[in-house]
């Protein structure tokens, strides 16, 4: 309460509502859209496209190119 009284009125009138809006709209939207989308699109896509592609392209290519070149060198 005492700290609140020392805050300038312009700060209370402009900055705090902005922070409150940022919190309510920003963080909530960040949570709902950001984290949810990150989870559903990001992690799912990372899993489906990333790991699958890493597995299919990376390990396969590593297997075919790596082992084949090592056997051809020997």
C-alpha positions in Angstrom: 0.0 0.0 0.0 2.7 2.5 1.0 4.8 1.7 -2.1 1.8 2.1 -4.3 1.3 5.7 -3.0 4.9 6.6 -4.0 4.4 5.5 -7.6 3.7 8.6 -9.8 0.2 8.9 -11.2 1.3 8.8 -14.9 3.1 5.5 -14.1 -0.1 4.1 -12.5 -2.2 5.4 -15.4 0.0 4.4 -18.3 2.6 1.9 -17.5 0.8 -0.4 -15.0 -2.2 -1.0 -17.2 0.2 -1.7 -20.1 2.0 -4.2 -18.0 -1.4 -5.6 -16.9 -2.5 -5.9 -20.5 0.8 -7.4 -21.5 0.4 -9.9 -18.7 -3.3 -10.7 -19.5 -3.0 -10.6 -23.3 0.6 -11.2 -23.8 1.5 -13.9 -21.4 -1.9 -15.6 -21.7 -1.8 -15.5 -25.4 1.8 -16.5 -25.3 0.8 -19.4 -23.2 -2.3 -20.4 -25.1 -1.0 -19.7 -28.6 2.7 -19.8 -28.1 3.3 -22.8 -25.8 0.3 -24.7 -27.2 1.3 -24.1 -30.7 4.9 -24.7 -29.8 3.8 -28.0 -28.3 1.4 -29.1 -30.9 3.1 -27.6 -34.0 6.6 -27.3 -32.8 7.2 -30.5 -30.8 4.8 -32.6 -32.9 6.4 -31.3 -36.1 9.8 -31.6 -34.6 9.0 -35.1 -33.6 7.3 -36.1 -36.8 9.4 -34.1 -39.3 12.6 -33.6 -37.3 13.2 -36.9 -35.6 11.7 -38.9 -38.4 13.6 -37.0 -41.0 16.7 -37.2 -38.8 16.2 -40.9 -38.5 15.3 -41.5 -42.1 17.7 -39.1 -43.7 20.3 -38.7 -41.1 20.9 -42.3 -39.9 20.0 -43.8 -43.2 22.4 -41.4 -45.0 25.0 -42.0 -42.3 24.5 -45.7 -42.7 24.6 -45.7 -46.5 27.2 -43.0 -47.0 29.2 -43.7 -43.9 29.4 -47.4 -43.9 29.6 -47.7 -47.7 32.5 -45.2 -47.9 34.3 -46.9 -45.1 33.9 -50.3 -46.7 34.9 -49.0 -50.1 38.0 -47.5 -48.5 38.9 -50.8 -47.0 
